Amino acid sequence: MGIQGFDNLDIYGDDSAKNEQEDIKKTEKVKTPEELEAEYIFDKTYTCPVCDNAFKCKTMKSNKAKLISTDMDLRPVHQNVDIVKYDVVACPHCGYAVLSRYFAPLTSMQIKKIKESISKNYKKQEEKRKVYSYDEAIERGKLALLSAVIKGCKDSEKAYVCLKTAWLFRGKAEHLPENEKEEIKRCRKEEEVFLQKAYDGLVSARQKELFPICGMDELTFDYLLAALAYRLGNLEVSAKLIGEILTKPTANNRIKEKTRILKEVLKKEIQERKQNS
């Protein structure tokens, strides 16, 4: 090249180091869905208000999971983990269970009722997995509903447990293989049952309780009712609630946008029903 010392210049470089790095990446273990999910949770210690035993419960790490989308009825969908599976705190010693947002001391009468109705027939459970399966989460949800009924809590709490349980059945159906059609069908049916129970309880709570209800303000709560009414086929009720939300001057842009989307879906549903009638 006319310059001394560059006779043996390697113009394009040696690819051996690059190839070695690529080989290392190929041999790295791919994490399973369960291993990925385990990265988002930790064992939190609670003291049971019924039996006074300390126990560990799998809990979501704050702000760790990435939100991908939100279903029409406000069910959150996150990357690599369904956070709804970790909403219930359940004592493995006595069987008392409750949504984490409602975990609090109980009255002596409530404790007595839980012990007589649940603890007496409950067998101590041991957690063997790093994460909760959908079946485990659903059983915990049902146990929380039973506890809520027995301790005589507000309709809103019972309804919220039903809503979360419905979301669990939906999540399970979404994660089942397509060839398990009968199990998917069963999950969808159970989801509808719990959505109806949730709707009934929320309607009752709307009439008797003060806001915030289940952590929601009035407009968000009414939007949820409108979404559930649509899902359950109560189109007239849904349309009425949608109209009331969109005419409220206090409604923020976020809730108005979600309501407009629901309105379009509802409008399409009504048109299809007219064409098929």
LINLIN-V444973 format. One record per residue. OMEGA is omega in radians with two decimals (999 if undefined). BURIAL is I if it has 16 or more other C-alpha atoms within 10 Angstrom, else O. D_LAST is the distance of its C-alpha to the last C-alpha in Angstrom with 1 decimal. Layout:
OMEGA&BURIAL&D_LAST ; OMEGA&BURIAL&D_LAST
This chain:
3.11&O&85.6 ; 3.14&O&89.0 ; -3.10&O&88.6 ; 3.09&O&90.6 ; -3.10&O&88.7 ; -3.11&O&85.4 ; -3.09&O&86.4 ; -3.11&O&84.1 ; 3.09&O&81.2 ; -3.02&O&77.9 ; -3.00&O&75.6 ; 3.05&O&72.3 ; -3.13&O&73.0 ; -3.09&O&72.7 ; -3.06&O&69.2 ; -3.14&O&70.3 ; 3.13&O&69.6 ; -3.14&O&66.2 ; 3.12&O&65.4 ; 3.12&O&66.7 ; 3.13&O&64.3 ; 3.11&O&61.4 ; 3.12&O&62.5 ; -3.14&O&62.6 ; -3.12&O&59.0 ; -3.09&O&57.9 ; 3.11&O&59.7 ; -3.11&O&58.3 ; 3.07&O&56.1 ; -3.09&O&52.3 ; 3.09&O&51.1 ; 3.08&O&48.5 ; 3.13&O&45.3 ; 3.12&O&47.1 ; 3.10&O&50.2 ; -3.14&O&48.3 ; -3.10&I&46.5 ; -3.14&I&49.8 ; -3.06&I&51.1 ; -3.06&I&48.8 ; 3.06&I&49.9 ; 3.12&O&53.1 ; 3.12&O&54.4 ; -3.11&O&54.7 ; 3.10&O&56.9 ; 2.98&I&55.7 ; -3.05&O&57.5 ; 3.12&I&55.4 ; -3.14&I&55.4 ; -3.05&I&55.2 ; 3.10&I&57.9 ; 3.09&O&59.8 ; 3.03&O&59.7 ; 3.13&O&59.4 ; 3.12&I&56.9 ; -3.12&I&55.3 ; -3.13&I&51.6 ; -3.02&I&50.0 ; 3.12&I&49.0 ; 3.00&I&47.6 ; -3.08&O&50.2 ; 3.04&O&49.6 ; -3.13&O&48.0 ; -3.07&O&48.5 ; -3.13&I&45.0 ; 3.12&O&43.3 ; 3.14&O&39.8 ; -3.11&O&37.4 ; 3.08&O&34.1 ; 3.11&O&32.2 ; -3.12&O&28.8 ; -3.12&I&26.2 ; 3.02&I&27.4 ; 3.05&O&31.0 ; -3.13&I&32.0 ; 3.09&O&34.9 ; -3.09&I&35.4 ; 3.12&I&39.0 ; 3.03&O&41.0 ; -3.09&I&42.6 ; 3.02&I&41.9 ; -3.03&I&39.2 ; -3.13&I&40.9 ; -3.14&I&38.6 ; -3.04&I&40.6 ; -3.13&I&43.7 ; -3.05&I&42.4 ; 3.00&I&43.8 ; -3.08&I&47.5 ; 3.12&I&48.4 ; -3.13&I&51.8 ; -3.10&I&52.8 ; -3.05&I&55.5 ; 3.09&I&53.8 ; 3.10&I&50.0 ; -3.14&I&49.3 ; -3.09&I&46.5 ; 3.02&I&45.0 ; -3.05&I&43.2 ; -3.13&O&46.0 ; -3.12&O&45.2 ; -3.14&O&45.9 ; -3.06&O&49.0 ; 3.09&O&51.7 ; 3.14&O&54.3 ; 3.07&O&53.2 ; 3.13&O&54.7 ; 3.13&O&57.0 ; 3.10&O&54.5 ; 3.12&I&51.7 ; 3.14&I&54.1 ; -3.13&O&55.1 ; 3.13&I&51.5 ; -3.13&I&50.7 ; -3.09&I&53.9 ; -3.03&O&53.3 ; -3.09&O&49.6 ; -3.02&I&49.4 ; -3.09&I&52.8 ; -3.08&O&54.2 ; -3.04&O&51.9 ; 3.07&O&51.6 ; -3.09&O&53.4 ; -3.11&O&54.7 ; 3.06&O&52.7 ; 3.13&O&54.2 ; -3.10&O&52.5 ; -3.09&O&53.2 ; 3.11&O&51.0 ; 3.13&O&51.4 ; 3.08&I&47.7 ; 3.00&I&45.0 ; 3.10&O&42.5 ; 3.14&I&38.9 ; 3.10&O&39.6 ; -3.13&O&42.7 ; 3.12&I&40.9 ; 3.10&I&38.0 ; 3.09&O&40.7 ; 3.10&I&42.5 ; 3.12&I&39.3 ; 3.11&I&38.9 ; 3.09&I&42.6 ; 3.11&I&42.2 ; 3.10&I&39.4 ; 3.12&I&41.6 ; -3.13&I&44.5 ; 3.13&I&42.5 ; -3.07&O&41.5 ; -3.11&I&45.0 ; 3.04&I&46.8 ; -3.12&O&44.5 ; -3.11&O&43.4 ; 3.11&O&41.0 ; -3.10&I&37.2 ; 3.13&I&36.9 ; 3.12&I&39.0 ; 3.14&I&37.2 ; -3.12&I&33.8 ; 3.06&I&35.3 ; 3.11&I&36.6 ; 3.13&I&33.1 ; 3.14&I&31.7 ; 3.13&I&34.5 ; 3.06&I&34.0 ; 3.12&I&30.3 ; 3.12&I&31.5 ; 3.09&I&34.0 ; 3.10&I&31.5 ; 3.13&I&29.6 ; 3.12&I&32.9 ; 3.14&I&33.8 ; -3.13&I&30.7 ; -3.08&O&31.3 ; 3.11&O&34.9 ; 3.06&O&34.3 ; -3.08&O&34.8 ; -3.10&O&31.7 ; 3.09&O&32.9 ; -3.02&O&32.8 ; -3.10&O&29.1 ; 3.13&O&29.4 ; 3.07&O&31.3 ; 3.12&I&28.9 ; 3.13&O&26.0 ; 3.14&O&28.3 ; 3.12&I&29.1 ; 3.12&I&25.5 ; 3.11&O&24.9 ; 3.10&I&28.1 ; -3.13&I&27.2 ; 3.13&I&24.0 ; -3.10&I&26.3 ; 3.06&I&28.8 ; 3.12&I&26.5 ; 3.11&I&25.2 ; 3.12&I&28.9 ; -3.13&I&29.7 ; 3.14&I&27.1 ; -3.13&I&28.2 ; 3.13&I&31.8 ; 3.08&I&31.4 ; 3.11&I&29.7 ; 3.14&O&32.7 ; 3.14&I&35.2 ; -3.09&I&33.8 ; -2.99&O&34.8 ; -3.01&O&38.2 ; 3.13&O&39.6 ; 3.11&O&41.2 ; 0.05&O&40.5 ; 3.10&O&40.9 ; -3.08&I&38.7 ; 3.13&O&38.8 ; -3.10&O&40.6 ; 3.02&O&37.8 ; -3.02&O&38.1 ; -3.06&I&35.7 ; 3.09&I&33.5 ; 3.12&I&33.3 ; -3.14&I&32.5 ; 3.07&I&29.7 ; 3.12&I&28.3 ; 3.09&I&28.3 ; 3.13&I&26.5 ; 3.14&I&23.8 ; 3.13&I&23.6 ; 3.11&I&23.5 ; 3.09&I&20.9 ; -3.12&I&18.6 ; -3.07&I&19.6 ; 3.07&O&18.9 ; 3.11&O&15.4 ; -2.98&O&16.9 ; -3.14&I&15.4 ; 3.12&O&16.8 ; 3.13&O&20.2 ; -3.13&I&20.3 ; 3.14&I&19.6 ; -3.14&O&22.3 ; 3.11&I&24.8 ; 3.13&I&24.3 ; -3.14&O&25.0 ; -3.13&O&28.1 ; -3.07&I&29.5 ; 3.13&I&29.2 ; 3.13&O&31.1 ; 3.13&O&33.8 ; -3.11&O&37.0 ; -3.13&O&38.3 ; 3.13&O&35.6 ; -3.07&O&37.2 ; -3.11&O&36.0 ; -3.10&O&35.1 ; 3.10&O&32.7 ; 3.14&I&31.2 ; 3.10&O&30.6 ; -3.14&O&28.8 ; 3.10&I&26.7 ; 3.10&O&25.8 ; 3.10&O&24.7 ; 3.13&I&22.5 ; 3.13&I&21.1 ; 3.11&O&20.1 ; 3.13&O&18.5 ; -3.14&I&16.6 ; 3.12&O&15.6 ; 3.13&O&14.4 ; 3.14&O&12.3 ; 3.12&O&10.6 ; 3.13&O&10.0 ; 3.13&O&8.6 ; 3.14&O&6.1 ; -3.14&O&5.2 ; -3.10&O&5.6 ; -3.09&O&3.8 ; 999&O&0.0
